[in-house]
Amino acid sequence: MKQAIFGMVVLSVALLGCGEKKEAAVKPVKGDVAAGKLLAEKTCKTCHGENGGGVAPAIPHLAAQREGYLLASLMEYKSGKRTHAGLRDIAAQMSDADMRNVAAYFAGLPPVQSAAATDVKHTSLYEKGKAFAAECASCHGEDGNAKTPGTPTLAGQQPHYLVTSILEYHRDDRKMTSMKSVVRDSDRLDLESLALYFSAQTPVQRSTPTHGDAVAGEALSAMCSGCHGARGVSVDTATPSLAGQDAQYLAKATKAYRTTRQNWGMQRYVANLSDKNIDDIVAFYASQQPKPADQILGSVQELAKKCDRCHDQEGDASSTSAMPKLKGQDKDYLVMALRAYHDGKRESTTMHNMSFPYSNAIMDNLASWYASQPMK
């Protein structure tokens, strides 16, 4: 079992709106702080407060932010690259000098302490998931390696698939009373933590199947490999690995697509298979060597160090950088920004590609850590 604290990401995250390249920094001409204060009090105070702190969740703190980033952001609102309607209207009324002045004013304010950050608890996703997994141990084993025939192994399984499966029990799409009672009171972040814990464990191959012809099953598995990977080792976080899984479970699950389980692709494929075909395919996959989900693990602090190379470098006094500071920022805003990159609603191909595989739990965990750190 991998005793790692979860991050499951290599996030060089530019949560607040960095451009595609570090060299895209804006070099502002010195702004007039006094003029910027007058304009900020007139146009910005309602949302960003007199001290430059967001007055409600998901409104970013501007105080002590880098001047270059603030100016770059205003320019993006004015050009339409950023789509917040209110800010676009405000920026449209500003001259270049106005934007420089406002950026200089907010950059010169002392950092604000986020009230929500003072009681942030930093239980790692791994430890949180491990605690939830205790309820699953009697059937699936402490590390997700089940020993009871007919019970699936969860160790090393793809995390998004596990979350989807658990939610199906939540919704009663899959009928099993014992599973529904276990997950009944869990929210989405709890379930994601549980899935991340199990995906980090090393799977052990189950017993050799007693039915089916593995050689014949290999020939029939060509269609399956398009989704489930070569020899049943999935490389897609939303598609389950089949290699080394319990044979009884695989046979039962596969045949269930004829009746109760919903997946149009599986339903169409299974409809053309005989029971013998299914037994042969199951024999092939159950005899393959399982591998853990392809994840990169690390603590939130380790992940943040990667982000800090651009965002919060130690000793970095440059105000011209267009990379925003993340430490001390509003947590809800950080989560909202990262989800916007994830969903392609904020323009950055690099950020979209990096954030797309990540779950809500990962975004929430990293944002919580940054929100709790003092801005420097």
N, C-alpha and C positions, 0 to 999 in steps of 0.2 A: 504494500500500500504506500502510496506517495504521501509522505507527511509534509505537504506543502500548504501554504496559506494562499487562498485564491486571489487571483487577479485575472488569470486566464487570458491575458491580453498583452500585446506589446503595443502600448498606446503612446505614440508621440502625439498626444492629443492637443489640438488647438481649439479648445472648447469655445472660445469667445469669438472666433471669426478670423483666424489667421489666414493669410494668403497661401499660395502654393509654394512660395519660395521665401527663405529667410531674407534674401537680398532685396525683397520687395518693400523694405522698410521705407516709411515716409519720413523725410527730414524736414520738420517744420521750421519755419522762420519763427523767431521768438515772438510769442503772443503777449498781449497786454493783459495782465492778470486782473487789474482793476476793471477794465472794460468787460472782460470775460465774466467777472462776478456779477455785474449788472445784468448782463444778458442771461446768465444762468438763473438768477433769481426771478427773472421774468418768464423764462420759457422751460426751465428744467426742474425747478424746485418741486413741482407737484408730484413727480414720480421719483426723483432722485434725492429729494430732501435738501435741507440747508447745508448739511454736512457731507453731501455727495454719496450718501448711502441709500440704497433702494428702500422705498417706504413700504413695500409689500413683497411677499414671496415671488420669485422669478423676475424681479427687477434688479438689474446688476448694480453693484457699487461702482461708482466712478472715481471716488476720492483716492488719490495716490496711484491711480492707474498710469501707465506710461503715456506720455504726451503724444508720442508718435502713433500709438495704437488708437487713442481717442480721436485724433485728427483723421486717421485713415478710415475709421468707422463712420464718422460724419460724412466724409466724402462718398463712401459707399451708399449711405442712405440718400444723399443728394443725387447720385447718379442712377439710383434705382437698383443697384446690385443687391442691396438689402431691402426687404419688403415690408418692414413694420410701417403701417400707414401713418400713424401719428408722427413718428420720427422722420419719415420721408417729407412730410409737410413742413415740419420745423426746419429741417436741414435745407429745404428748398428756399426758405426765406433768408438764409444766412449767406453772407459774402464769404470769400476765402479768409478775409481778415477776422470775421466773426468766429469762424470755426477755429482758427488758430487761437483766438483769445479764450474761448470757452475751454478748449483742450488744455491750455496753459493753466487756467484757473483750477479745474478739477485735478490736474496732475499735481498741483502744489498743495492740495489739502492733505491733512494727516489721514492715515488709514482709519477706516471704521471697523469696529468689532461686530461681526455678525451675531445677533442675539441667538439665532438658531444653532450656531456652531458651538456654543458653550457646553451643551450637553450631548454632543454627538458621541455615540458609542461605536467603537471601532472593533467590534467582533468580526473576525475575518469570515469571509463567505465559506471557507473550508470548515471552520469550527462550527459555524451556524448550521451548515448542511449536515455535518457529522452529528450534531445534537438531534436534528430531525430524523436522521437515519436510524436512530436507536429504536424508533417505532416500527421500522421495517425489518430489523435484524432477525426476528423469529422466523420469517419466511425467506428473506433474501440474503441473510447472512450479514454480519457486522460490516463487512467491506463490500457487500453487493454480490458476493459469489455464493449463490444459492446452491444447496446440496439436495433439495427435495425434487424428485422428478416431476416435471410439469410446471415448475416455478422458474421463471426466467432469471438469468444472471443480469444484474444491473451494472456491475463493475466494468468500467471502460466503455460504457455505452455512450452514444452521442447525446450531448446535454439538451439540445433543443428538442430532439425526439422524445427524451424522457419527460420534459415539461409538457409537451403536447399530449403524451400518453396519460400523464397524471390528470391533466385538465379534462380528458375524455371521461375519466372516472368521476371527476367532479360533476360533470354535466350529465352523467348517467348514459353517455354514449357507449361506454363499455360497462357491462353488467357484472359487478362483483361487490357484494355488500361489504366485505372486509376491507377492500381498498377504499371504498367511498367513505367509510367511517374514519379511516386513518387520515385522509387528506381533507376532510370536511371543513376544518377550521383554519386551514392554511391559506395565506394570500399568495399572490403571484411571486413576490420576492422570496417568500419562504420556499416555494416549490422550485424556483430557479437555484437557490442555494443548495437544496437537496440534490437536484440534478447535477450540479457542478461537483458536489462531493463524490457522488457515485462515478461520474465520468473520469475522475482523477485516479480511481482505483485500478489495479492491475487485474485483468480478467484471467481466470483459470479455466482451462478447457474442461468441459463436462464429460461424462462417461460416453463411451463409444455407442452409437445407436444400434439397436437390435433389429431394426426394420430398414428396408430399402437398400438400393444398390448405389453406392457413392459414385462409381464410374459412370453409370447411366445418368445420375443426377448432375454430374459436372456438365455433360452435354446439354442438359435441359436448363442449366443455370445461366446460359448466355444472356437471355433477356433480363434476368434479375441483376446481373452485374452492372448494367447501365445505371442503376440507382444505388445498389447496395455495395458497389465496389468490387474489385478483383478478389475472388475467393472469399467474398462476404465481409471484407473489411471496408467499412464506409469511410469516405473522406468528406462527407457532407454532414454538418452538425444537426440537420433536421431529418436525416435518414438513418435508420438503425443498422448497426453491424449485425451480421448473422453468424459469422465465423465462431465456432466453438460453443454456440448457444445450446441449451438443452433441447434434445430432439423432440421430446413429447410436447414441449411448449411451442416449438416451431411448427410442428404438424397441426396442433390445435389452432394456433393463431392464423396459419395460412388458410385452413379450411373455413375459419370463421368469416373470411371475406365472401364466402358463398351465401352467408346468411345475415350476420349482425354487424360486422365491422365495415366501416365506411372508408373507401378509398377507390375512386373510379378506376385508376390504373390497375391496382391489385385485383379489384373485382373482375375486370375484363380478362386479365391474364389467368386468374385462378379458374374462371368459368370453363376454360378449355383444357384443364388438367384433370386427369383421373386421380383417384386416391393413390394408385401406385406411383404415378408421376410425382406427386407431392412427397410421398415417402422417400423416393430416390433423391429428390432435391434436398430434402431435410437431411438425409444421410450424408450427402456431400458437404453441406455447410456445417453440420455438427462435427464433422471430422477435421475441419480446418483449424489452424492455429489462430486463436483470437489475439487481437492487439488492442491496447488502450486507445481511447479517443486521442486524436492528434491535437494536444493542447500545449500551450506554453504557460507554465505556472509561475507565479511569483507573488510576493506580498504587494499590498497597495503601495507601500513605501517604495518598493523596487520599481513598480510601474511609474510612480510619480517622478522618480529620478530620471526616467527616460523623457517624460514630458518637460521636466525642468531644464533640459538642455536648450530648449527654445523659450520657455515661458518664465521660469523663475530661477535663473542661474544665480548661484552664490556669487556675490561681489559684482553683479551686473548693475552698473549705475546708469546705463544708457537710457535716456528718455526718448530717443529717436526710433527705437525698435517698434515695429508694427505688430510684434507678438505681445499679447496681453498677459498680465500677471494673473495667475489663477488662485494663489493663496489668499484666503480671507474673502473670497468672492461668495455671493449668495449661492447656496447649494441648489435650490430649485432652478435658478437660472443656468447653472452649469449643466444640470441634467437636461433641461430644455434645449440648450444649445447643442449638446452632444446628440440628442435624439434627432434634432433637425439635420445634423450632418448625416446621421445614420439613415434617415428617410429621404435624403437628397433635397431637403427644403432649404438648406443653406449651401451656397455655392463653394465647393472645394472638392474636387475629384479625389485628392489625396485623403482628406478627412473622411469622405464617404466610404472609400475603399477600406480604410482602416477600421472604421467604426461599425460597418455593416454586420459583421458576425456577432457583435456583442449583445448580451442580454441586458434587460433592465436592471438586474441585480448588480452587474458589473458597473454600469453607468452610475447607479446610485451609490455604490461603495466608493468609487473613486471621487465622485463629487463631494461626498460626505467628508472624505479625508482632506481635500483641498479647502473646503469651507471652514474646517476647524483650525487651519494653520493661520498664523498671523501674517498679514501682508507686510512686506518690507519695502 
